[in-house]
Amino acid sequence: MAPPAPPSPDPAAVQVRSAIVGAGMIAEVHRRSIRTAGGRLTGVLASTPERSVQVAADWSAPGRPVAAYGDFDDLLADADVDVVHICTPNRTHAAYAERALAAGKHVVCEKPLATSVADAERLERAADRAGTVAAVPFVYRYHPLVRELRDRARAGEFGNWQLLHGSYLQDWMLDPDASGWRVDPGAGGDSRAFADIGSHWCDLVEWVTGERFTELTAHRTVTVPDRPQAGGKSFTGSATSAKRTTVTTEDAAALLLRTESGALASTVVSQVSAGRKNRLWFELDGSAGSAVFDQENPDTLWLGGEDSSRILHRGAGHTTPEQRRLNVVPPGHPQGYVDCFAAFVADVYAAVTTGETPEGLPLFADGLRSARLVDAFLTSSANGAWTKVN
């Protein structure tokens, strides 16, 4: 009689092993989230082998060494890598993601998933064929009160949607000397402000309301006509190069959109609004009530009624299961962006270890959806016409 098979490992006890491609600001966010989510950072591939060695040394800790890869082939050949986190300039995402999927790796790819619809479609098909987890960090979905709002909307609390409006405003490009690879369409893509932050607004509003934008009309503007050609760190300061280049990627944009149900929507996106650091704000107006969420004040939700309005605090009173799942500290102890990112990575790793997709995990299909919105935005802003979102 054959001996009994050993018990399967508890998925919760399996430590997912990850490597990061890229070593900039967002790579650092991924690094912290990997460890917060209980994963193990195996290695890093930076812009040069020398930079990889430096970053690996900085990211290593006693008992937790981080390897420095010489190139992407070395990373893909490492059997100790389950998940590849892609945190490189936008134009490189598609090539890295496609190769990682072909190697059987799970993938977390920074947004935009790709800078063309064709590339995004190819990546979604590749992810489907690979059968691995392929996710895009639309992490604002992971604010607990965003989950609360979505559950209330699905329960019909707000009635039929009548108007969806808001903005995403930043000021990190206000300085005429601010620059970096995002300004260069050869590295960042043809859209900057909308592809970078307007994509978050659209994803969040569509996901919360259940609506889909079917057409839009858009206008974009460049408020700083030329910027330093090289250098400059995103969100942190000015460039150092004396050579300047003409800017073609937008500093700000305004859009009108229509949804499948006929609701009208509008949003303003800017990276040159003084004093606004990361103000993702929206109001959702329904036939039975309204709601406002402000990402810079994520522990409260404004709920509007015809006779009275109220403020809902995170973790207070009756909460939906998804809000409870994502609440990690009691009310009054603020939760924010880094908590959202860690929760997103934890859900990716849960999908890797269990084979089940957690509620709301944004996948490559969501990245493709965003690429189609960016494509419609670019088309409309070029011809001034209402444009279908394919």
C-alpha positions as CSV (number, residue, x, y, z in Angstrom):
1,M,0.0,0.0,0.0
2,A,1.4,3.3,-1.1
3,P,2.2,5.8,1.7
4,P,-0.2,8.7,2.0
5,A,0.8,11.8,0.0
6,P,2.3,14.6,2.1
7,P,-0.2,17.4,2.9
8,S,-0.3,20.4,0.6
9,P,1.4,23.5,1.9
10,D,-0.9,26.1,3.5
11,P,-1.1,28.9,0.8
12,A,-0.9,31.5,3.6
13,A,2.4,30.0,4.7
14,V,4.0,30.1,1.2
15,Q,6.4,33.1,0.9
16,V,6.2,34.5,-2.6
17,R,9.6,35.4,-4.1
18,S,9.8,38.6,-6.2
19,A,12.3,40.5,-8.3
20,I,12.1,44.2,-9.3
21,V,13.0,45.6,-12.7
22,G,13.8,49.3,-12.1
23,A,15.2,51.2,-9.2
24,G,13.4,54.6,-9.1
25,M,10.8,56.1,-6.9
26,I,8.0,53.6,-7.7
27,A,10.4,50.7,-7.4
28,E,11.0,51.7,-3.9
29,V,7.3,51.7,-3.2
30,H,7.1,48.1,-4.6
31,R,10.1,47.1,-2.5
32,R,8.4,48.2,0.7
33,S,5.1,46.7,-0.3
34,I,6.6,43.3,-1.1
35,R,8.0,43.0,2.4
36,T,4.8,44.4,4.1
37,A,2.8,41.9,2.2
38,G,5.0,39.1,3.5
39,G,6.9,38.4,0.3
40,R,10.6,38.0,-0.2
41,L,12.6,40.3,-2.4
42,T,15.0,38.1,-4.3
43,G,16.8,40.6,-6.6
44,V,16.8,43.8,-8.6
45,L,17.7,44.8,-12.1
46,A,18.5,48.5,-12.4
47,S,19.6,50.6,-15.4
48,T,23.2,49.3,-15.4
49,P,24.9,46.3,-13.8
50,E,26.8,48.8,-11.6
51,R,23.6,50.4,-10.5
52,S,22.1,47.0,-9.8
53,V,24.9,46.2,-7.5
54,Q,24.5,49.5,-5.6
55,V,20.7,49.1,-5.2
56,A,21.0,45.5,-4.2
57,A,23.4,46.4,-1.4
58,D,21.1,49.3,-0.3
59,W,18.0,47.0,-0.3
60,S,19.7,44.0,1.4
61,A,19.3,43.4,5.2
62,P,20.8,40.8,7.6
63,G,19.4,37.5,6.6
64,R,17.6,39.0,3.6
65,P,20.1,39.4,0.8
66,V,19.0,40.9,-2.5
67,A,20.8,39.8,-5.7
68,A,22.0,42.1,-8.4
69,Y,21.1,40.9,-11.9
70,G,23.4,41.7,-14.9
71,D,20.5,41.7,-17.4
72,F,16.9,40.6,-17.8
73,D,17.9,37.1,-19.0
74,D,19.7,36.6,-15.6
75,L,16.5,37.6,-13.8
76,L,14.3,35.3,-15.8
77,A,16.6,32.4,-15.4
78,D,16.5,32.7,-11.6
79,A,14.3,29.9,-10.3
80,D,13.9,31.8,-7.0
81,V,11.7,34.4,-8.7
82,D,8.0,33.8,-8.7
83,V,6.8,37.4,-9.5
84,V,8.5,40.1,-11.7
85,H,7.6,43.7,-10.7
86,I,8.2,45.9,-13.7
87,C,8.9,49.5,-12.6
88,T,10.7,51.0,-15.7
89,P,9.9,53.8,-18.2
90,N,6.5,53.3,-19.9
91,R,7.8,52.4,-23.4
92,T,9.7,49.4,-22.0
93,H,6.8,47.8,-20.1
94,A,5.4,45.7,-23.0
95,A,8.7,44.0,-23.9
96,Y,9.6,43.2,-20.3
97,A,6.1,41.9,-19.4
98,E,5.8,39.8,-22.6
99,R,9.1,38.1,-21.9
100,A,8.3,37.5,-18.2
101,L,5.0,35.9,-19.1
102,A,6.7,33.7,-21.7
103,A,9.1,32.5,-19.0
104,G,6.2,31.5,-16.8
105,K,6.6,34.3,-14.3
106,H,3.7,36.1,-12.6
107,V,3.9,39.8,-13.4
108,V,3.1,43.1,-11.7
109,C,3.5,45.8,-14.4
110,E,3.3,49.5,-13.6
111,K,0.8,51.5,-15.5
112,P,0.4,52.2,-18.3
113,L,0.5,48.6,-19.2
114,A,1.6,49.6,-22.7
115,T,1.8,52.9,-24.7
116,S,-0.3,51.5,-27.5
117,V,-3.6,49.6,-27.7
118,A,-2.0,46.9,-29.9
119,D,0.7,46.2,-27.4
120,A,-1.8,46.1,-24.5
121,E,-4.0,43.7,-26.4
122,R,-1.1,41.5,-27.1
123,L,-0.1,41.5,-23.4
124,E,-3.6,40.6,-22.3
125,R,-3.6,37.6,-24.7
126,A,-0.2,36.6,-23.5
127,A,-1.3,36.7,-19.9
128,D,-4.3,34.6,-20.7
129,R,-2.2,32.0,-22.5
130,A,0.4,31.9,-19.7
131,G,-2.2,31.3,-17.0
132,T,-0.2,33.3,-14.5
133,V,-1.2,36.3,-12.4
134,A,-0.8,39.5,-14.4
135,A,-1.7,42.6,-12.5
136,V,-1.5,46.4,-12.9
137,P,-1.4,48.6,-9.7
138,F,-4.5,50.7,-9.9
139,V,-4.0,50.8,-6.1
140,Y,-6.6,53.5,-5.2
141,R,-9.1,50.7,-5.4
142,Y,-7.6,49.6,-2.1
143,H,-8.7,52.5,0.1
144,P,-11.1,51.0,2.5
145,L,-13.7,53.7,2.0
146,V,-13.5,53.2,-1.8
147,R,-14.6,49.6,-1.1
148,E,-17.4,50.8,1.2
149,L,-18.6,53.2,-1.5
150,R,-18.5,50.6,-4.2
151,D,-20.5,48.1,-2.1
152,R,-23.1,50.8,-1.3
153,A,-23.4,51.7,-5.0
154,R,-23.8,48.0,-6.0
155,A,-26.6,47.7,-3.3
156,G,-28.4,50.6,-5.1
157,E,-28.0,53.2,-2.3
158,F,-27.5,56.1,-4.7
159,G,-30.1,55.1,-7.4
160,N,-29.3,55.7,-11.0
161,W,-26.1,57.7,-11.8
162,Q,-26.8,61.1,-13.2
163,L,-23.5,62.9,-13.1
164,L,-19.9,61.8,-12.4
165,H,-17.3,64.5,-12.0
166,G,-14.0,65.3,-10.4
167,S,-10.3,65.9,-11.0
168,Y,-6.8,64.6,-10.3
169,L,-4.4,67.5,-9.6
170,Q,-0.7,67.7,-8.9
171,D,2.0,70.4,-9.0
172,W,5.2,68.5,-9.5
173,M,5.6,69.9,-13.0
174,L,4.9,73.5,-12.1
175,D,8.6,74.4,-12.1
176,P,9.7,75.2,-15.7
177,D,12.9,73.3,-14.9
178,A,11.1,70.1,-13.7
179,S,11.7,67.3,-16.2
180,G,12.5,63.6,-16.4
181,W,11.8,60.7,-18.7
182,R,8.0,61.1,-18.4
183,V,8.2,64.3,-20.4
184,D,9.9,62.5,-23.3
185,P,7.3,60.7,-25.5
186,G,10.0,58.3,-26.6
187,A,10.2,57.0,-23.0
188,G,6.9,57.9,-21.4
189,G,4.5,57.7,-24.4
190,D,2.5,60.4,-26.2
191,S,0.3,61.2,-23.2
192,R,1.7,62.3,-19.9
193,A,-0.8,63.8,-17.4
194,F,-3.8,61.8,-18.6
195,A,-2.0,58.5,-19.1
196,D,-0.2,58.9,-15.7
197,I,-2.9,60.2,-13.4
198,G,-6.1,60.6,-15.5
199,S,-6.0,56.8,-16.0
200,H,-6.3,56.4,-12.2
201,W,-9.3,58.6,-12.1
202,C,-11.1,56.8,-14.9
203,D,-10.3,53.4,-13.5
204,L,-11.5,54.3,-10.0
205,V,-14.8,56.0,-11.1
206,E,-15.6,53.1,-13.5
207,W,-14.9,50.5,-10.9
208,V,-16.8,52.2,-8.1
209,T,-19.9,53.0,-10.2
210,G,-20.0,50.0,-12.4
211,E,-20.4,52.4,-15.4
212,R,-18.3,52.3,-18.5
213,F,-17.2,55.3,-20.5
214,T,-18.2,54.8,-24.1
215,E,-17.1,58.1,-25.7
216,L,-15.3,61.3,-24.8
217,T,-14.2,64.6,-26.0
218,A,-10.9,66.0,-24.7
219,H,-8.6,69.0,-24.8
220,R,-5.0,69.1,-23.6
221,T,-2.5,71.8,-23.1
222,V,1.2,72.3,-22.7
223,T,1.7,75.2,-20.2
224,V,5.5,75.0,-20.2
225,P,6.7,75.0,-23.8
226,D,10.2,73.7,-23.1
227,R,12.0,71.8,-20.3
228,P,15.4,70.4,-19.6
229,Q,16.2,67.6,-21.9
230,A,17.7,65.2,-19.3
231,G,17.9,64.7,-15.6
232,G,15.3,65.6,-13.0
233,K,13.6,63.2,-10.6
234,S,9.9,62.7,-10.7
235,F,8.0,64.5,-7.9
236,T,11.2,65.6,-6.3
237,G,12.8,68.6,-8.0
238,S,14.3,70.2,-11.0
239,A,16.5,68.9,-13.7
240,T,20.2,69.9,-14.0
241,S,20.7,69.8,-17.8
242,A,21.2,73.2,-19.5
243,K,19.9,71.8,-22.8
244,R,16.2,72.2,-23.3
245,T,13.7,70.5,-25.5
246,T,10.2,71.3,-26.8
247,V,7.5,69.7,-24.7
248,T,4.7,67.8,-26.6
249,T,3.2,65.8,-23.7
250,E,0.4,67.5,-21.9
251,D,0.7,69.3,-18.6
252,A,-3.1,69.5,-18.2
253,A,-6.3,68.2,-19.8
254,A,-10.1,68.5,-19.6
255,L,-12.5,65.8,-20.6
256,L,-16.3,65.3,-21.1
257,L,-17.4,61.6,-21.2
258,R,-20.6,59.6,-21.6
259,T,-21.3,56.2,-20.1
260,E,-23.2,53.2,-21.4
261,S,-26.3,54.3,-19.4
262,G,-26.2,57.8,-20.7
263,A,-24.7,59.5,-17.6
264,L,-22.5,62.5,-18.3
265,A,-19.0,62.7,-16.7
266,S,-16.3,65.3,-16.6
267,T,-12.7,65.4,-15.2
268,V,-9.8,67.8,-15.1
269,V,-6.3,66.4,-14.9
270,S,-3.2,68.6,-14.1
271,Q,0.4,68.3,-13.1
272,V,0.8,72.1,-12.8
273,S,-1.8,73.1,-10.1
274,A,0.1,74.8,-7.4
275,G,-0.4,73.3,-3.9
276,R,-2.1,70.2,-5.2
277,K,0.1,67.2,-4.5
278,N,-2.0,64.2,-5.3
279,R,-5.6,65.4,-5.2
280,L,-7.7,62.6,-6.8
281,W,-11.2,63.8,-6.1
282,F,-14.6,62.7,-7.4
283,E,-18.3,63.3,-6.8
284,L,-20.8,60.7,-7.9
285,D,-24.4,62.1,-8.1
286,G,-27.2,59.6,-8.2
287,S,-31.0,59.9,-8.3
288,A,-31.2,58.9,-4.6
289,G,-27.9,60.4,-3.2
290,S,-24.4,61.6,-3.8
291,A,-20.9,60.7,-2.6
292,V,-17.6,62.4,-2.5
293,F,-14.1,60.8,-2.1
294,D,-10.9,62.7,-1.8
295,Q,-7.7,60.7,-1.9
296,E,-5.8,63.3,0.1
297,N,-8.4,62.8,2.9
298,P,-9.1,59.1,2.5
299,D,-10.4,58.4,6.0
300,T,-13.7,60.1,5.4
301,L,-16.4,59.8,2.8
302,W,-19.1,62.5,2.2
303,L,-22.6,61.2,1.6
304,G,-25.1,63.7,0.3
305,G,-28.9,63.5,0.6
306,E,-31.7,65.8,-0.4
307,D,-32.6,66.6,3.2
308,S,-29.3,66.1,5.0
309,S,-25.7,65.1,4.4
310,R,-23.2,63.3,6.6
311,I,-19.5,62.4,6.9
312,L,-18.7,58.7,7.2
313,H,-15.4,57.8,9.0
314,R,-13.3,54.8,8.1
315,G,-13.8,51.9,10.5
316,A,-16.7,53.6,12.3
317,G,-20.2,52.1,12.7
318,H,-21.4,49.3,10.4
319,T,-18.8,48.5,7.7
320,T,-18.9,46.3,4.7
321,P,-16.8,43.1,4.6
322,E,-14.3,44.6,2.1
323,Q,-13.8,47.7,4.2
324,R,-13.2,45.6,7.2
325,R,-10.7,43.4,5.3
326,L,-8.6,46.4,4.3
327,N,-8.8,48.4,7.6
328,V,-5.5,47.7,9.3
329,V,-5.6,50.3,12.1
330,P,-8.5,51.7,14.2
331,P,-10.3,55.0,13.1
332,G,-8.3,58.1,13.8
333,H,-5.0,56.4,12.7
334,P,-4.8,57.5,9.1
335,Q,-4.4,55.0,6.3
336,G,-3.1,56.0,2.9
337,Y,-1.4,55.3,-0.4
338,V,1.4,53.0,1.0
339,D,-1.3,50.9,2.8
340,C,-3.2,50.6,-0.5
341,F,-0.1,49.5,-2.3
342,A,0.7,46.9,0.3
343,A,-2.9,45.6,0.2
344,F,-2.7,45.3,-3.6
345,V,0.6,43.4,-3.5
346,A,-0.9,41.1,-0.8
347,D,-3.8,40.3,-3.1
348,V,-1.5,39.6,-6.0
349,Y,0.4,37.2,-3.8
350,A,-2.8,35.6,-2.6
351,A,-3.8,35.0,-6.2
352,V,-0.3,33.4,-6.9
353,T,-0.5,31.1,-3.9
354,T,-4.2,30.1,-4.1
355,G,-5.1,30.4,-7.7
356,E,-8.1,32.5,-6.8
357,T,-8.5,36.2,-7.8
358,P,-9.3,38.4,-4.8
359,E,-12.2,41.0,-5.1
360,G,-11.2,44.0,-7.2
361,L,-7.6,42.9,-8.1
362,P,-6.8,45.0,-11.2
363,L,-5.5,42.7,-14.0
364,F,-4.0,43.2,-17.5
365,A,-7.6,43.5,-18.8
366,D,-7.9,46.7,-16.7
367,G,-4.5,47.8,-18.2
368,L,-5.9,47.2,-21.7
369,R,-9.1,49.2,-20.8
370,S,-6.9,52.1,-19.7
371,A,-4.9,52.0,-22.9
372,R,-8.1,52.2,-24.9
373,L,-9.1,55.3,-22.9
374,V,-5.7,56.9,-23.5
375,D,-6.0,56.2,-27.2
376,A,-9.5,57.8,-27.4
377,F,-8.1,60.8,-25.4
378,L,-5.2,61.3,-27.8
379,T,-7.5,61.0,-30.8
380,S,-10.1,63.4,-29.5
381,S,-7.6,66.0,-28.3
382,A,-6.1,65.9,-31.8
383,N,-9.3,66.3,-33.8
384,G,-11.6,68.0,-31.3
385,A,-14.4,65.5,-31.9
386,W,-16.4,63.1,-29.7
387,T,-14.5,59.8,-29.9
388,K,-15.7,56.3,-29.2
389,V,-13.7,54.3,-26.6
390,N,-13.1,51.0,-28.4
